[in-house]
Amino acid sequence: MKRSTLGFFCSNAELLARIELATEFVAAIVDKWTVVEAQTYYVQLVKGLDQQSTAQALNKSGVTVNKALQRAQNRLIDRYLDDTENWIKDLINA
């Protein structure tokens, strides 16, 4: 895929300090995604589908979807998104 930049911008210095390095690592992963990996991760994330339903939605085999998600490091990206959401909530409630 075409190289792009993933960034996180806000005026809260504490949040930026927490997330800047993690965002750089995630950006390095996402920048290496193929179109299939990006489509697979996007469909699963946005539609909230399991792998079998994702395969059906994309008209691909379950093995193809599973391998695409593994190459996309979906579990790591999911952890990043969950942690970011929790950091934001923590700072709002502080």
HELIX and SHEET records of a PDB file:
HELIX    1   1 ALA A   13  VAL A   30  1                                  18    
HELIX    2   2 VAL A   35  LYS A   47  1                                  13    
HELIX    3   3 GLN A   51  LEU A   58  1                                   8    
HELIX    4   4 GLY A   62  ARG A   71  1                                  10    
HELIX    5   5 ASN A   74  ASN A   93  1                                  20    
END                                                                             
